[in-house]
Amino acid sequence: MKVHFIAIGGSAMHNLAMALHLKGYEVSGSDDEIFDPAKSRLERYGLLPAQPGWFPQRITSDLDAVILGMHARADNPELLRAKELGLKIYSYPEYLYEQSKDKTRVVVGGSHGKTSVTAMILHVLKDAGLECDYMVGAQLEGYDIMVRLSSTAKVMVLEGDEYLTSPIDRRPKFHLYHPDIAVVNGIAWDHINVFPTFENYVSQFDLFAKSIEPQGTFAYYEEDPEVRKIAENLKKERTDITFRPYSVPEYRVAENGTELLHGGKVYPLQVFGRHNMQNIFAAWQVCRSLGVEDEVFLKSIVHFKGASRRLEKIAENAAVSVTVYKDFAHSPSKLQATIAAVKEQYPQRALVACMELHTFSSLSKIFFSHYKGCMDKADTAFVYFNPKAVEHKKLEPITADMIYEAFGRKDLHVYDDSALLVRDLKAMAWKNANLLWMTSGNFDGVDEKELANTLTVR
């Protein structure tokens, strides 16, 4: 098979390219700019384009497939050439479905937690000796590539992103996977540039649930009223589906971590927080559906350390009781859950929470009101935004006063210069305190590892 990637440098795209290369496909690709880690990883596998840019001459009639990334535009010259030649053009999710249409597909959806749940499922299946293909959206310990495609696995586990499929396909990605086992782990409005109302956003998850294959399974978080409503409506329409509602398993916060309680036994975990307990129960329901015994699941999950940038510990000094965590949290619900998790696990320590307004939704004035109260459990709260990012996204300018009002916290610290934020963090007295560093970006180039080491090595 000969496959060409348009926008091969994307986070998901370069992983798929490497997976197909390892499967024995002849892979080529183009992009106008590629940054690390994608650049160095593609180079290692001999897949890095010789030069940046778009080259229609690379699109030839002997290509079996052209895979189009979200980064490419609808008028991309390579895309236009592929159409002219009548080649098969796939979006990223379409091609994943093409590769897995004869397998049992597990698709994990939800506004937050889907990466962690997917990672938990993969961790347990690996321990249980159940071979599977996969696609997950974060770096996992023990996995070099975040996509695996084989001719031998009978199961494929997919992280189900609700964002758009490609520049020429406005459907959410998870609508294209047609799950045999589907998960919805909670709904909280996001991506307002695509889904302008909460009702429109929720409807995407409703359509996802309705796409479950005949005789399939629906695992859903029953404490979320919107998710519960979707399940109740689906029960009226689909008698062939097995429903697996879940909540939060019994657990307790101990001095050295969080412990899961089941069947009179105690299982010490390496992750913590109520939302991670919810994630565990979601993964548990999926593994049950795949035939994994409860005891096998529980013995495995105690070794799960978490996914990259999901409450990831980056530095610690136990002598002075200081720990630094980083997290992908950026939306209101994610902020609230992540802050609550750290505060629950370390009730005696002060919590300093720093977050960056980085996404389209988070920098939009019409979305600001949803942040009210979401950082209240932090002892000290910092919010950073870059006015240039607002301008780049062609949004209305925002001010520090707007952010104060939106978060509803009078002692909030707001910055539009990340160097000043870092300066003030380093000036604080760090003892018996945790730092929670939250962003889907990078605070405009802050070296988070250097910062974390500076705060903990004292």
N, C-alpha and C positions, 0 to 999 in steps of 0.2 A: 504494500500500500504506500502511496506517495501523497503526503499531506503538506499543505502550506498554511502557515499562520499569519494572518494580518493583525498586527499589534501583538507580537509574540512576547513582549516584555512585561505584560500585565501579570499581577500576582498569581491569578488563577491560570492564565494562558501559558506561562512558561512552565508551570508544573505539569500541565497536560501535555505540552510538547515533549518534556523529558520522559513522561510516562509512555508516550507512544514510541519514542526513540528506543526505550528499553524493551518495548514489545516487539521491536524489529522493524518498525515503520521507517520509511525515508522521510525525514522531517526537514522543512525549510521554514523561514519566517522573515518578516520585516517589521520595522518599527521606526518612528521618527526620533525616539529617545528611550534609552533603557538604563535604569539605575540599579545599583546593588540593593538587595542581594540577587535579583534576577540576572543582572549582567554577568556576575562571576559564576553563577550556577549554570547559565546557558553556555558560557565559555568552557566550563569544565566538561560538558557533554558534547562539545563541538557544534553547538547549535546557535551561537551568537552570530547575528548578521555581520557581514564584512564591513558594512558601513550603514549609518542611519539613513532613513528616508524610505520612500515608497517607489517601487520599481515594477511597473506593469509588465515588463518583459519577463519577470520571474513567474508570471501566471501563464502556464502553458497547458495545452489541451490534454497532456498525459497525467495531470493531477487527478487523484481519486476524490479528493475533498479539499475545500478551502474553509478554514475555521476563522470566523470573524470575531475579534475582541471588542469589548465595550468602548475601548479607548479610540477606536477608528471612527471616522465620520462617514455619513451616508454617501458622500461624494468622493470617498477614497479612491484614487486611481487604480489601485490593485483590485478593489472590489468591483469597480466598473468594468475592468477587463475580464474578471471572472464571470460576471453576468453576460458580457458580450460573447464569451466562449460557451455559455450554457453549462458551466461547471456546477457541481453540487456544492452549495454554500451552507455551512452549518454555523449556528451560534455555539458558544461554549456549552451551554446546557443541552442543546439539541444533539451535540456530538457525544456527550456523556450518556444520553439516553440511547443513542445508536449503539454504543459500546456495551450497554447493559440491558438491552431489551429482552434478552433471554435469561436474565438473572432475577432473583428476588431482590427488589429494590427497597431499601429502607431510606426514607427521606425525613430529615429532622428540620422542622420549621419552628418559627417563633421569633418575636421581636428581639429577644435576648436569650442567651443560654445555648443557642444551637451549636456553636463551635464546641463548647464544653461537653454537651450531651453526645455529640458525634465522637469526640475524642474518648469519652468514657466507654462508649460502645466498642470502639476499635480496640481499646486497651483490654477489655474483658474478652472479646472474641479471640484476640491473639493468645491470651492466657489459656483459653478454653480449647485452643487448637482448631478453631473454625476458620478456615481460609476465607478471606473476603477481599473484594476490590473496594476502593473508597475514593472520596474527594472531601477534604476538610479544609477550612479556611485559615488555619494557623499552624505554625511550626510545632510539631509534637516530638517529645523526647523519644529517640529510637527510630524515627522516621526521617529519611533523607528527603523524600519527595512527598508532597501532599496529595498526589493523585496516584492511584495504582489501577492498572488495567491489565487483566490477564485472560487467558482462554480457559483457565481451570476453575476459578472461583465461581461458586453458584450464588453468592450474595454480593450486593454492592451497597455500601453505606454512603449516603450523600448528604452533605450539609445543604439545606434548602433555603437559599437566599431569595427574599421577596423582591429584590431590586430588578431593574429591567434586564432583558435578555441581551439585546444588541442594538446598535443604532438603527437597524431596519426592522426590529421586532420589539414592540413595546410591552410584550407580556412579561410578567414576573418570571424569573428563572425557575422557581419551584413548580410552576404550572406545567412544565415540559417533562418532568421526570416520571409521572404516572406511578406513584408509589404502591407497593404491595403492603408495606407497613409505613404509616405516616404518623408523625409527631407534631403537635402544636403545643409549645411550651409557654405560651403567654403572648398577649397582644398589647402593645403600647405604641401609639402613633409615631411614625418616623417617615423619613423620605418625603417631606411635604412638597418638594419640587416635582415629584411624580404623582403622589397621592394627596390631592389638595384638601381632602376632608378626612376625618377619622372614619366615617362610614365607608368611604371609598377604600381606605386602607384595610379595614376589617373584611370587606367583601373579597379581598384577594385571598385571605385565609379560608374563607368559606368555599371559594372555587377550588383551592388546593385540596381541601377535605373531600370535595365532591369528585376529585380526579383519582381517588383511590381505586385500584383495580378490583375487579370482582373477587369476592371471598377474601378481601383484604382486612387489615387491622388498623384501627385508629386509636392511638394513645394520646390522651389530652389532659392538660392541667385543669382539673375541675374547679379550682378555687378562683379562676379567672372568669368573670361573668360572660365576657364575649366569647371565650373559647367554649364555655359550657353551653351557650346558646347555639353555637355552630354544631356541637355534638348532638344536642337535643333535636335540632331540625334535621340533621343527617339521619338520625334513628328513624324518623318518620318516612324517609325516602329510600333508605337502603337496609333491607333486612339481611343482606348477605355479609355485612361487615361485623367483625368482632370489635367491640368497644372496650378499651382499657383505660378508664379514668385513673388519675393518680393525684396525690397531693404532696405532702412532705412526710417522709418517714420519721419515726421516733428517733430523736438524737439528743445529746447533751453536750454542753461545752465544758471540757475539762481543762485542767491547768496546762497540760501539754498538748492540747489540741481538741478537736471535735470527735465525738464517738457516736457511731451509728448503733442503735439497739434493735435487735431482732431475734425472736425466738429464745429469749432468755440469755442471749450472748451479746458481748460487747465487741464492736469492730472499730478500732482506732483508725481515723482517717488522716490523710495528708492534705486534704482541702477542708475549707470551713465556710460557714455562713449559710443562712436559711436557703438562699437561692441555689447554692451548690447542692444542698440536700434535695431540693426540688429537681435539679438536674440529674442527680443520682437516681431518683425514682423514675424519671423519664427513661433513662438508659436501661434501668432494671426491667421496665415493661417491654422494651424492645427485645432485650436479651431473652426474656421469658418466651416471647413470641417466636424466637429463633431456636428454642429448645434448650437454652442454657439453664441448668438447675440453680436455684437460689443460693445454695451454699457455694457453688463455683463462682457465681457473681460476687458474693460478699467477700470471699477470700481474695478475689482479684482486685476489687475496688479499693481495698485498703492500701494498695500500692500505687494508686493513681495520683500523680503529682500535679496535674493540671495542664492546661494548654498555654502556649506562649501568650503573654500579655493579658492573661485572665487571672487576676490576683497572683501574679508571678512575683515571688520574692527575689529582689535583686541585690539586697545587702542587709546585713544584720550585725549588731553588736550586743550580744546577750549580757555582757558585763554592765552596760548602762541601759539595758531594756529599750533598744531602738531597732526598729525594722522598717525597711523601705519596700513597698509593693508598687508595682505598676499594673495598670489595667486598661483595657480598651474602652472603658465606660465613657460615654459622651452624651447620650440621651438622658432625659430626666429619670426614667425608670431604672436605667442601668446605674446612674449615679447613686440613686437612693439605695438600691440593693447592695452595691459594692461598699458604700460607706457603712451601711448597717451591718454588713458581714464583718468588717474589720473591728467595728466598735463592739459587736457581740463577742468576738473572740478575745479581744483585749480591753475589757471594761475598765481596767485600772490605769490604762495608758491614755495620754492625751492623743487625739487624732488630728493631724494636719492634712487636710484634703486639698489637692491642687487639680484643677481641671482646665482643659483647653476647649474653648468654643471653636470648632474646626470644620464641622460638616455644614452643608447648605442649610439643613433644618436648624441647627444650633445657632447659626449666625443670622437667622431670619427673625425680624421683629414680630411677625405674626405668630411665631412659635414660642417666643420668650416666656409667656405666661405659664407654660407647662413646667418651668423650672422652679416655680415658687415652692419653697420649703424643702427641696430635694437634697440640700446640703446641711440641713439643720442639725443632724446628729454629729457632725464634725465639730471639734472644739475650736478649730481655726480653719477658715475656708478661703481659698484663693481661686480666682477665675482669671484666665488669660485669653485675650483675643488679639488678632493681628488685623488692623484696619485694612491692610493691603489684601488680605484674604477675602474680606467683605467686598472690596472693590473688584477683585478678580472674579468673584462669583456673581457680580453684577447685582448686588443687593443694596438696599438703602443703607446709608451709613448708620452705625450704632455708636453709642457713647457709654461711658462708665456709669452714668446716672441711670440709663435704661437697664443696665445689667443689675445694679443695686435694686431697682424697683422690681425687676423680674424675679430675682431670687428671694426677695422679701427678707433680707437679712442685713441689719444695719451695720454689723461689724465685718461685712464681707470686704475682702481685699481684691481690688480689680486692677489688672495690669494690661498695658498694650505694648510692653517691652519685656521680653522674656529674660534679658540679661539682668534687669532690675529685680524680677521675681527670684531668680537664682541667687542674686546678691543678698536679698532679704532672708531667704531660706537659710543660707549659710551663716547669717548673723544670729540666728535663733539659738537658744540653749537647748541642745538635743540630749535629753535624758528622760527615760520613762515616757517615750512618745513615739508614734509611728507616722511615717509619711506615706500618703496614698497619692500616686502620680497617675492621673487619668487623662487619656487622650486617644483619638484615632489618628492623630498626626504625630508631631515630635516637638511641640513647643518651639517651632522654628529653629531647629538645629541644636537644641540643648543636649549635651552629652549626659544622658540620664545615669549612666553607670558611674561616671566621674562624680556627679552630684551625690549619688547615693553613697559612694565610698567616702566622700568628704564628710557627710553628715554622720556616718556610723563609725568612722575611724577617728575617735577622739579620746 
